[in-house]
C-alpha cells in the first residue's frame, strides 16, 4: 500500500508522518474499519472522497476534506464513532487522523496541504 507524509504548507509543519493511501474501491470501503485506534502521527488518505462515516469504529477521528487545489475546505475535529459526515461537494480527498491531531498541529479550514510519497 502506498504511504504519504501529510504536510501543512500554510503552517509549515507535518500533520501526519505516515498515512496510508486508500485509492481503490476495496481500500476506500475498508478505511479504518477493524482497527482499535490510530497511533499518533499515523492516518489514512481516502481518494476520491466527499463523505465519510465512523459506523463500526470504536474511536473518534479528525477528518479534513481537501479540495482539488489541496486546500482544506471542511474540517471535523473529534468525529465520534457511529456518525456520518455531511457530503462535501468541493471535496477531492479526505485525511483521517487521530482525534486531536488538527488542534495539535493548528490545522484549520483554508490551509494548504501537501501529500509526499514515502
PyMOL commands that set and color helices and strands:
alter all, ss='L'
color gray80, all
select helices_A, chain A and resi 25-30+101-104
alter helices_A, ss='H'
color red, helices_A
select strands_A, chain A and resi 3-8+13-22+42-47+61-66+72-79+93-98+113-117
alter strands_A, ss='S'
color yellow, strands_A
deselect
rebuild
show_as cartoon
